[in-house]
Amino acid sequence: MKTTNEELKARVAELENTFHIDAKHDLEYVSQNPYYRFASGQARLAAKSRMPKLASITCGLLAASVMLFSTLNQSNQQQQYGSFLPFASPLWYSAVPDPHTIEGAAEIHKTMQSGTVNVSKSTITGIIDSETMTASLYWTFILKNNNSTDKEASIIIDLPRNSALSRATLWINGVAQEAAFSSNTQVKNAYDSIVVRHRDPLLVTQIAPNRIKILAAPVTANGGIMQFRIGITAPAERADDGHNFVRLPSIVESNLKFDSQQDIHLNSLSPISGVGTSEQSGIYTLKANIPANEMNQVRIKMDTPSAKSFATRLTHTSPPEYIEANVSGGKLKLKRVKNPPNCELLTDDNVAFRLSNLWARQEIEKLAVSGDINEACNVANIYRIVSSVSGATVLEENFDYSNNGLNRDQYRTIGHEASTGSNFTHAVGFVPYSANVNSVNQGMRGVAIGAPGPEAPVLQGASFGTAAPMLQGATNGTIGPQGADATVIMGVNTAGTVRVNNLVLLENWLNVIASTVQIIGVALAAFMMSEAALNKGLKAPVQLSRVKTFWLALFVGTSAYFTPTGINALMAWMRDMNLFS
């Protein structure tokens, strides 16, 4: 039977009506199902949180990028120290100055020397020995940095003519640490490698005859304190009026600002005169407080014999040798001899050290002028003298000396075959040599191991008051202040190459681990901070409220950021405890 058009239209309308009713019924049924409501809510939540989630991930990636950039910059500064970051690209190495280059080191020093460093106290102490026409002087500086950034003190000092700078001491964590002496290149490289790490080095070099330069950094920001001292052995000079005098060191140029006047406190067994003296029980004391810019005018006059001959032992020689001293026309002349000369023999070890330092300084310059740089460095290292070929540096940790090929051994000696040392004359001209490490090592011929012997006390039992210098037991024949200023030689490191290499390898890999933890941890902390701000807290893998997410991010970020600091502190403790023997 054929269906008409009207019947077809009616059937279609009936089917459409039925479909709409069933669809509506199904929709009402499904919408009442709790699983449908959960799925719909998650879908809406996912739609709402998709953009904030991307923002949180972006924050984490940006934080990781910033930490990676910072780490790579630090690795550039630490290349010469032995740090190893296998993922560091050479592209980043140009981001900061390289202290290995002259331009890089100059930029570092220029930045840190900008502004002034205050001098809260400056004191010169010592003794004047009229009988031997020599003096031992100590100049102590206490610096304070009132700036908001770390600074480097730069000081150029004029020394007494033909004097020997034989001591450099830096207080680290309240303990006086003695310097290592070596070639100019070696001590400068060691100093620069520590300065970029903002730790505690001191550098003393000679830049012209009778003129030295001192660099000390960092003097920490916002009131940081640094204390250091130099020791000088000076000969008497002849004035036009026929009197002998000792010239005091003076500052030529610096970035220092003195908060007080220069304090001077000197003692002698013979009459001395200058800016102010007193006498008590045969001890002559000179005390003064003068402006720092008037130091170059101070002359300490003394009475000395017009002619005299005497001798003393030459320190740091094995077998023992002697110095013969002759005073003629008010001038002191020294000669090295193998056998005891036929004249008065002085057994005072402080006298021996002073005369030995003066002889060594003249011998070094004579060898340098003649072109024997190796032997000049040899003598400078053994007698611990700052000269045209050698400098001194104090570093923060024992490991720093080993890693830079330095040592503070004060008991090396020279034999008969090294440095013949006939009558010395004042060296003409000045060439600031920078002998390399190999040259110094090759020049260590004729070296024997031995101690220079005990140091006899001088002026025992004398009472000079709290500011007086200590006149007994001085190291290297110089005079140190009493009480809390007494110098103690701490932790001289004699470790070998194996220990150094093992420690460097361990520190390198710990640095890699620390840097990785720092980068990942800071990135996670940034992600969680963003989640707390935008998504009311973490939703996966665990659900945390906004407050809990914030505190978790703070803990993770802080722990990660200070992980390298903790590992460096651990390594420093392990090094100082000699756990890598």
C-alpha positions as CSV (number, residue, x, y, z in Angstrom):
1,M,0.0,0.0,0.0
2,K,1.4,3.2,-1.1
3,T,2.0,5.8,1.7
4,T,0.9,9.3,1.0
5,N,2.9,12.4,1.7
6,E,0.7,13.4,4.6
7,E,1.2,10.0,6.3
8,L,4.9,10.3,5.9
9,K,4.9,13.8,7.4
10,A,2.8,12.6,10.4
11,R,5.2,9.6,11.0
12,V,8.2,11.9,10.9
13,A,6.7,14.3,13.4
14,E,5.8,11.4,15.7
15,L,9.4,10.1,15.7
16,E,10.8,13.5,16.3
17,N,8.5,14.1,19.3
18,T,9.5,10.7,20.7
19,F,13.2,11.3,20.3
20,H,13.1,14.6,22.1
21,I,11.2,13.1,25.0
22,D,13.7,10.3,25.4
23,A,16.7,12.6,25.1
24,K,15.3,14.9,27.7
25,H,14.6,11.9,30.0
26,D,18.1,10.6,29.6
27,L,19.6,14.0,30.3
28,E,17.7,14.4,33.5
29,Y,18.8,10.9,34.6
30,V,22.4,11.5,33.8
31,S,22.5,14.9,35.4
32,Q,21.3,13.4,38.7
33,N,24.2,10.9,38.7
34,P,27.1,12.0,41.1
35,Y,29.7,10.7,38.8
36,Y,28.4,13.0,36.1
37,R,28.6,15.9,38.4
38,F,32.2,15.1,39.4
39,A,33.3,14.7,35.9
40,S,31.7,17.9,34.8
41,G,33.3,19.8,37.8
42,Q,36.7,18.4,36.9
43,A,36.2,19.4,33.3
44,R,35.3,23.0,34.3
45,L,38.1,23.1,36.8
46,A,40.6,21.9,34.2
47,A,39.3,24.5,31.8
48,K,39.7,27.2,34.5
49,S,43.2,26.1,35.7
50,R,44.8,25.4,32.4
51,M,46.1,28.9,32.0
52,P,47.2,29.4,35.6
53,K,49.0,26.0,35.5
54,L,51.0,27.2,32.5
55,A,51.8,30.4,34.3
56,S,53.1,28.3,37.3
57,I,55.3,26.2,35.0
58,T,56.6,29.3,33.3
59,C,57.6,30.8,36.7
60,G,59.4,27.6,37.6
61,L,61.3,27.6,34.3
62,L,62.3,31.3,34.7
63,A,63.6,30.7,38.2
64,A,65.6,27.7,37.0
65,S,67.1,29.8,34.2
66,V,68.1,32.6,36.6
67,M,69.8,30.1,38.9
68,L,71.5,28.5,36.0
69,F,72.8,31.8,34.8
70,S,74.1,32.7,38.3
71,T,75.8,29.3,38.7
72,L,77.5,29.6,35.4
73,N,78.8,33.1,36.3
74,Q,80.1,31.7,39.6
75,S,81.8,28.8,37.8
76,N,83.6,31.3,35.6
77,Q,85.0,33.1,38.7
78,Q,86.1,29.7,40.1
79,Q,87.8,28.2,37.1
80,Q,91.3,28.9,38.5
81,Y,90.3,27.4,41.9
82,G,89.5,24.0,40.5
83,S,85.7,24.0,40.3
84,F,84.2,21.9,37.6
85,L,80.8,22.2,36.1
86,P,80.4,19.9,33.1
87,F,77.3,21.6,31.9
88,A,78.8,25.1,31.9
89,S,79.1,26.5,28.4
90,P,82.2,28.7,27.5
91,L,79.6,31.2,26.2
92,W,78.9,32.2,29.7
93,Y,82.5,32.6,30.7
94,S,82.7,36.1,29.3
95,A,79.9,37.4,31.6
96,V,82.3,38.4,34.4
97,P,85.9,39.5,34.5
98,D,88.5,36.7,34.4
99,P,91.1,37.3,37.2
100,H,93.6,35.2,35.2
101,T,93.9,38.1,32.7
102,I,95.5,41.5,33.5
103,E,92.3,43.2,32.3
104,G,90.0,41.0,34.4
105,A,92.0,41.4,37.6
106,A,92.2,45.2,37.1
107,E,88.5,45.4,36.7
108,I,87.9,43.4,39.9
109,H,90.3,45.6,41.9
110,K,88.9,48.8,40.4
111,T,85.3,47.9,41.4
112,M,86.3,46.9,45.0
113,Q,88.6,49.9,45.5
114,S,85.9,52.4,44.7
115,G,85.0,54.6,47.7
116,T,86.9,54.8,50.9
117,V,87.8,52.4,53.7
118,N,88.0,53.8,57.2
119,V,91.0,53.3,59.5
120,S,89.6,52.9,63.1
121,K,93.1,52.4,64.5
122,S,96.7,52.5,63.2
123,T,99.7,51.8,65.5
124,I,103.4,51.5,64.9
125,T,105.3,49.6,67.6
126,G,108.9,48.3,67.8
127,I,112.4,48.7,69.1
128,I,115.4,50.8,68.2
129,D,118.8,49.2,68.6
130,S,121.5,51.9,68.5
131,E,124.3,49.4,69.0
132,T,123.6,47.6,65.8
133,M,122.1,50.6,64.0
134,T,118.9,48.6,63.2
135,A,115.2,48.7,64.1
136,S,112.3,46.4,64.2
137,L,109.0,48.0,63.3
138,Y,105.5,46.7,63.3
139,W,102.6,48.6,61.7
140,T,99.1,47.4,62.6
141,F,96.0,48.5,60.8
142,I,92.4,48.0,61.9
143,L,90.1,48.8,59.0
144,K,86.3,49.4,59.0
145,N,84.0,49.5,56.0
146,N,81.0,51.8,56.4
147,N,79.9,51.2,52.8
148,S,77.0,49.1,51.7
149,T,79.3,46.8,49.6
150,D,82.5,44.9,50.2
151,K,85.7,46.9,49.6
152,E,89.3,46.3,49.0
153,A,91.9,48.4,50.9
154,S,94.7,49.6,48.6
155,I,97.8,51.2,50.3
156,I,101.1,52.3,48.9
157,I,103.8,52.8,51.6
158,D,107.2,54.3,51.5
159,L,109.6,52.2,53.6
160,P,112.8,53.3,55.4
161,R,115.7,53.2,52.9
162,N,117.2,49.8,52.3
163,S,114.8,48.2,54.8
164,A,113.4,44.6,54.5
165,L,109.7,43.8,54.8
166,S,109.9,40.4,56.4
167,R,106.5,39.9,58.0
168,A,102.9,40.1,56.9
169,T,100.1,39.0,59.3
170,L,96.3,38.9,58.8
171,W,93.8,38.2,61.5
172,I,91.2,35.6,60.3
173,N,88.4,34.8,62.6
174,G,90.3,36.5,65.4
175,V,93.5,34.4,64.9
176,A,96.7,35.9,63.5
177,Q,97.8,34.1,60.3
178,E,101.3,34.4,58.8
179,A,101.9,35.0,55.1
180,A,103.5,32.7,52.5
181,F,106.3,34.2,50.5
182,S,106.9,33.4,46.8
183,S,107.4,34.9,43.4
184,N,105.3,37.9,42.5
185,T,103.3,36.0,39.9
186,Q,102.4,33.2,42.3
187,V,101.3,35.3,45.2
188,K,99.3,37.7,42.9
189,N,97.5,34.8,41.2
190,A,96.7,33.2,44.6
191,Y,95.4,36.5,45.9
192,D,93.2,37.2,42.9
193,S,91.7,33.7,43.0
194,I,90.5,34.3,46.6
195,V,89.4,37.9,46.1
196,V,86.8,36.9,43.5
197,R,85.3,34.5,46.1
198,H,85.0,37.4,48.6
199,R,87.1,35.7,51.2
200,D,90.1,36.9,53.3
201,P,93.4,37.5,51.5
202,L,96.2,40.0,52.0
203,L,98.8,40.8,49.4
204,V,102.1,42.7,49.8
205,T,104.3,43.4,46.8
206,Q,107.2,45.8,46.0
207,I,106.4,48.3,43.3
208,A,109.6,50.4,43.4
209,P,112.7,50.6,45.5
210,N,111.7,51.1,49.2
211,R,108.0,51.2,48.2
212,I,105.4,48.5,48.7
213,K,101.7,48.1,47.8
214,I,99.3,46.4,50.2
215,L,95.9,45.0,49.0
216,A,93.4,43.6,51.6
217,A,90.0,42.3,50.7
218,P,87.2,42.0,51.4
219,V,86.6,44.5,54.1
220,T,83.0,43.5,54.5
221,A,80.1,45.9,54.1
222,N,78.1,47.6,56.7
223,G,80.7,48.0,59.4
224,G,83.0,45.0,58.7
225,I,86.4,44.9,60.4
226,M,89.8,43.7,59.1
227,Q,93.1,43.7,61.0
228,F,96.5,43.2,59.5
229,R,100.1,44.0,60.3
230,I,103.4,44.3,58.5
231,G,106.9,43.8,60.0
232,I,109.8,45.9,58.8
233,T,113.6,45.6,59.6
234,A,115.2,49.0,59.0
235,P,118.8,50.1,59.1
236,A,119.8,53.5,60.4
237,E,120.5,56.4,58.0
238,R,123.0,59.2,58.2
239,A,121.8,62.7,58.4
240,D,123.6,65.8,57.0
241,D,124.3,66.9,60.6
242,G,126.2,63.7,61.3
243,H,123.5,62.1,63.5
244,N,122.0,58.7,62.7
245,F,118.3,58.2,62.6
246,V,115.6,55.7,61.7
247,R,112.9,56.8,59.3
248,L,109.4,55.6,59.9
249,P,107.3,54.1,57.1
250,S,104.6,56.5,55.7
251,I,101.6,56.2,53.4
252,V,102.0,57.7,49.9
253,E,98.7,56.8,48.4
254,S,95.6,54.9,49.5
255,N,91.8,54.7,49.6
256,L,91.9,55.0,53.4
257,K,90.2,57.6,55.6
258,F,91.7,57.8,59.1
259,D,89.2,58.2,62.0
260,S,92.0,58.8,64.5
261,Q,95.6,59.9,64.6
262,Q,98.6,57.6,64.0
263,D,99.8,56.0,67.2
264,I,103.6,55.5,67.7
265,H,105.2,53.5,70.5
266,L,108.9,52.6,70.3
267,N,111.4,51.4,72.9
268,S,115.2,51.4,73.1
269,L,118.0,50.5,75.6
270,S,119.9,53.7,74.4
271,P,118.7,57.3,74.3
272,I,116.5,58.1,71.4
273,S,114.7,61.3,70.5
274,G,111.9,62.3,68.1
275,V,108.4,63.4,68.7
276,G,108.3,62.6,72.4
277,T,110.4,60.3,74.7
278,S,110.6,59.2,78.4
279,E,113.0,57.1,80.4
280,Q,112.3,54.6,83.1
281,S,114.8,52.1,84.6
282,G,117.1,52.3,81.6
283,I,114.3,51.8,79.1
284,Y,113.7,54.7,76.7
285,T,110.2,54.9,75.4
286,L,108.9,57.1,72.6
287,K,105.2,57.7,72.4
288,A,103.3,60.0,70.0
289,N,100.0,60.6,68.3
290,I,100.3,62.5,65.1
291,P,98.3,63.0,61.9
292,A,98.8,60.2,59.4
293,N,99.9,62.6,56.7
294,E,102.8,63.7,58.8
295,M,104.4,60.3,59.1
296,N,107.0,61.0,56.4
297,Q,108.4,63.8,58.6
298,V,109.2,61.6,61.6
299,R,112.8,60.8,62.3
300,I,113.9,58.8,65.4
301,K,117.4,60.0,66.3
302,M,119.9,57.7,68.0
303,D,123.5,57.8,69.2
304,T,125.7,55.4,67.3
305,P,129.4,54.7,67.3
306,S,131.4,56.2,64.5
307,A,133.4,53.0,64.0
308,K,132.7,49.5,65.2
309,S,133.0,45.9,64.1
310,F,130.8,43.0,65.3
311,A,129.4,39.7,64.0
312,T,126.4,37.5,64.5
313,R,125.1,34.2,63.0
314,L,123.5,34.2,59.6
315,T,120.1,32.6,60.0
316,H,118.6,30.0,57.7
317,T,122.0,28.6,56.8
318,S,123.1,25.0,57.1
319,P,125.9,24.5,58.0
320,P,125.9,27.7,60.1
321,E,127.5,30.8,58.7
322,Y,128.0,34.4,60.0
323,I,127.5,38.0,59.1
324,E,130.3,40.4,59.7
325,A,129.1,44.0,60.3
326,N,131.3,47.1,60.1
327,V,130.2,50.6,61.1
328,S,132.3,53.2,59.2
329,G,131.4,56.8,59.0
330,G,128.0,56.1,60.6
331,K,127.1,53.6,57.9
332,L,126.4,49.9,58.3
333,K,128.2,47.4,56.0
334,L,127.5,43.7,56.0
335,K,129.5,40.7,54.7
336,R,128.6,37.0,54.7
337,V,131.4,34.7,55.9
338,K,131.6,31.0,56.5
339,N,133.7,31.1,59.7
340,P,133.4,33.2,62.9
341,P,135.2,36.5,62.2
342,N,137.8,37.9,64.5
343,C,135.6,40.5,66.2
344,E,132.9,40.7,68.9
345,L,130.3,38.0,68.3
346,L,126.7,38.9,69.3
347,T,124.6,35.9,70.4
348,D,121.3,37.7,70.6
349,D,119.0,35.9,68.1
350,N,116.9,39.0,67.5
351,V,120.0,40.8,66.4
352,A,120.9,37.9,64.2
353,F,117.4,37.9,62.5
354,R,117.5,41.7,61.9
355,L,121.0,41.7,60.3
356,S,120.1,38.5,58.3
357,N,117.0,40.1,57.0
358,L,118.9,43.2,55.9
359,W,121.6,41.0,54.3
360,A,119.0,38.9,52.5
361,R,117.2,41.9,51.1
362,Q,120.4,43.3,49.6
363,E,121.5,39.9,48.3
364,I,118.1,39.4,46.6
365,E,118.3,42.7,44.8
366,K,121.9,42.1,43.8
367,L,121.1,38.7,42.3
368,A,118.0,40.2,40.5
369,V,120.1,42.9,38.9
370,S,122.7,40.4,37.8
371,G,120.0,38.3,36.1
372,D,120.0,35.3,38.5
373,I,116.3,35.5,39.1
374,N,116.0,31.8,40.2
375,E,118.5,32.3,43.0
376,A,117.0,35.6,44.0
377,C,113.6,33.9,44.4
378,N,115.3,31.1,46.3
379,V,116.8,33.6,48.9
380,A,113.5,35.6,49.1
381,N,111.4,32.5,49.8
382,I,113.8,31.1,52.4
383,Y,114.3,34.4,54.3
384,R,110.7,35.4,53.7
385,I,111.4,38.9,52.2
386,V,109.2,41.1,50.0
387,S,111.4,42.3,47.1
388,S,111.5,43.1,43.4
389,V,111.1,39.3,42.6
390,S,108.9,38.2,45.5
391,G,105.8,39.1,47.4
392,A,103.7,37.8,50.4
393,T,100.1,36.7,50.7
394,V,97.9,35.5,53.5
395,L,95.0,33.3,52.4
396,E,92.0,32.2,54.4
397,E,92.4,28.4,54.6
398,N,95.2,25.9,54.6
399,F,93.8,24.3,51.4
400,D,94.2,27.7,49.6
401,Y,98.0,27.6,50.1
402,S,98.3,24.0,48.9
403,N,96.1,24.6,45.9
404,N,98.1,27.6,44.8
405,G,101.5,25.9,45.4
406,L,102.4,28.0,48.4
407,N,103.8,27.2,51.8
408,R,104.6,29.0,55.1
409,D,107.6,26.9,56.0
410,Q,109.9,29.2,58.1
411,Y,112.6,26.6,58.6
412,R,114.2,26.2,55.2
413,T,117.9,26.9,54.9
414,I,120.6,27.5,52.2
415,G,123.9,25.8,51.9
416,H,127.4,27.1,51.2
417,E,127.0,26.6,47.5
418,A,124.0,28.9,47.2
419,S,124.2,32.7,47.3
420,T,127.9,33.3,47.8
421,G,127.1,36.8,49.2
422,S,130.3,38.8,49.3
423,N,130.2,42.4,50.3
424,F,126.9,43.8,49.2
425,T,126.3,47.1,47.5
426,H,123.1,49.0,47.0
427,A,121.5,47.7,43.8
428,V,121.1,50.3,41.0
429,G,117.9,50.3,39.1
430,F,114.7,48.4,39.8
431,V,113.0,45.7,37.7
432,P,109.8,44.2,39.3
433,Y,110.4,40.6,38.1
434,S,107.6,38.1,38.1
435,A,109.3,34.7,38.1
436,N,107.0,31.8,37.4
437,V,106.5,28.8,39.6
438,N,108.8,26.6,37.6
439,S,111.6,29.1,37.8
440,V,111.2,29.3,41.6
441,N,111.2,25.5,41.9
442,Q,114.3,25.2,39.7
443,G,116.0,27.8,41.7
444,M,115.7,25.9,45.0
445,R,119.1,24.4,44.8
446,G,121.3,24.1,47.9
447,V,118.2,23.9,50.2
448,A,118.5,21.9,53.3
449,I,116.0,21.3,56.1
450,G,116.8,22.7,59.5
451,A,115.7,25.1,62.2
452,P,117.3,28.5,62.7
453,G,117.5,27.8,66.4
454,P,115.9,29.3,69.4
455,E,115.2,33.0,69.6
456,A,116.8,34.5,72.7
457,P,114.7,37.0,74.7
458,V,115.5,40.7,74.6
459,L,114.9,43.2,77.4
460,Q,113.3,40.6,79.6
461,G,111.4,41.8,82.5
462,A,110.9,45.3,81.2
463,S,107.5,46.8,81.9
464,F,106.2,49.1,79.1
465,G,102.5,49.1,79.8
466,T,99.7,47.6,77.7
467,A,100.6,49.4,74.5
468,A,104.3,48.4,74.6
469,P,105.7,45.9,72.1
470,M,106.6,42.4,73.1
471,L,110.4,42.2,73.2
472,Q,111.0,38.5,73.4
473,G,110.3,35.4,71.3
474,A,109.8,37.3,68.1
475,T,109.5,35.3,64.9
476,N,112.0,36.2,62.2
477,G,113.7,38.7,64.5
478,T,110.8,41.1,64.6
479,I,109.0,42.5,67.6
480,G,105.3,41.8,68.2
481,P,102.8,43.6,70.5
482,Q,102.0,42.1,73.9
483,G,98.8,40.5,75.0
484,A,96.0,39.8,72.5
485,D,98.2,41.0,69.6
486,A,100.7,38.2,70.1
487,T,101.1,36.3,66.8
488,V,100.4,32.6,66.7
489,I,101.3,30.6,63.6
490,M,98.3,28.4,62.9
491,G,97.7,25.3,60.8
492,V,100.7,25.2,58.5
493,N,99.8,22.7,55.8
494,T,102.3,20.2,54.6
495,A,99.9,18.0,52.6
496,G,101.1,16.3,49.4
497,T,99.8,16.3,45.9
498,V,97.6,13.2,46.3
499,R,95.7,14.8,49.2
500,V,95.2,18.0,47.2
501,N,94.0,16.2,44.1
502,N,91.6,14.0,46.0
503,L,90.1,17.0,47.8
504,V,89.8,19.0,44.6
505,L,88.0,16.1,42.9
506,L,85.6,15.6,45.8
507,E,84.9,19.4,46.0
508,N,84.3,19.6,42.3
509,W,81.6,16.9,42.3
510,L,80.0,18.3,45.5
511,N,79.8,21.6,43.7
512,V,78.1,20.0,40.8
513,I,75.6,18.3,43.1
514,A,75.0,21.5,45.1
515,S,74.4,23.6,42.0
516,T,72.0,21.0,40.6
517,V,70.0,20.8,43.8
518,Q,70.0,24.6,44.0
519,I,68.6,25.0,40.5
520,I,65.9,22.3,40.7
521,G,64.9,23.4,44.3
522,V,64.5,27.1,43.4
523,A,62.5,26.2,40.3
524,L,60.1,23.9,42.3
525,A,59.7,26.7,44.9
526,A,58.8,29.2,42.2
527,F,56.3,26.8,40.8
528,M,54.6,26.1,44.2
529,M,54.5,29.9,45.0
530,S,52.7,30.4,41.7
531,E,50.3,27.6,42.4
532,A,49.6,29.0,45.8
533,A,48.8,32.4,44.3
534,L,46.8,31.4,41.3
535,N,45.3,27.9,42.1
536,K,44.8,28.3,45.8
537,G,47.4,25.6,46.5
538,L,48.8,22.4,45.1
539,K,46.3,19.9,43.5
540,A,48.6,17.1,42.5
541,P,50.4,14.9,43.3
542,V,49.0,15.9,46.8
543,Q,46.3,18.4,47.6
544,L,47.6,21.2,49.9
545,S,45.9,24.5,51.0
546,R,47.3,27.8,49.8
547,V,49.0,28.4,53.2
548,K,50.6,25.0,53.3
549,T,51.8,25.3,49.7
550,F,53.3,28.7,50.5
551,W,55.3,27.4,53.5
552,L,56.4,24.3,51.6
553,A,57.7,26.5,48.8
554,L,59.5,28.7,51.2
555,F,61.2,25.7,52.9
556,V,62.2,24.1,49.6
557,G,63.5,27.3,48.1
558,T,65.5,28.3,51.2
559,S,67.1,24.9,51.6
560,A,68.0,24.7,47.9
561,Y,69.4,28.2,47.8
562,F,71.8,27.6,50.8
563,T,72.8,24.1,49.8
564,P,76.2,25.3,48.2
565,T,76.9,27.4,51.3
566,G,76.4,24.4,53.5
567,I,78.6,22.2,51.4
568,N,81.3,24.8,51.3
569,A,81.2,25.1,55.1
570,L,81.4,21.3,55.3
571,M,84.4,21.1,53.0
572,A,86.1,23.9,55.0
573,W,85.6,22.0,58.2
574,M,86.8,18.7,56.6
575,R,89.9,20.5,55.2
576,D,90.8,22.1,58.6
577,M,90.3,18.8,60.4
578,N,92.8,17.2,58.0
579,L,90.3,14.5,57.1
580,F,91.9,14.0,53.6
581,S,95.2,12.7,54.7
